Amino acid sequence: QVQLVESGGGSVQAGGSLKLSCAASGYIRSRYCMGWFRQAPGKEREGVAIIHTDVGSPAYADSVKGRFTISLDRAKNTLNLQMNSLKPEDTARFYCAAKFGSCTWSRYDYNYWGQGTQVTVSS
């Protein structure tokens, strides 16, 4: 089974940066879509960034375009999310997720999830 473990969360001031990492069962599997989702209090879990392990072509939610970068580090077997110019509205618990096959934006399509890591951005 696919096992995902996130790390890198923390608390930063608005405008700051954080890098999240997700270790995926020792190696990056082919034919998978992996992504980052986040959930703020009172809100549904939403897709932030997704990338296919073979196709690549990262895609981002409009709210984070130009500020976040998703990438696969195959040497370290991790999925990363570099977050720059953080805003208070980015505050949420971030989850690493994966699914077999093509990428989608629906959280319901992903069957593998990490435990999440908290990101808090203060004003």
Buried (B, 14 or more C-beta within 10 A) or exposed (E): EBEBBBBBBBEBEEEBEBBBBBBBBEEBBEEBBBBBBBBBEEEEBBBBBBBBBEEEEBBBBEEBEEBBBBBBEEEEBBBBBBBBEBBEEBBBBBBBBBBEEEBBEEBEBBEBBBEBBEBBBEE
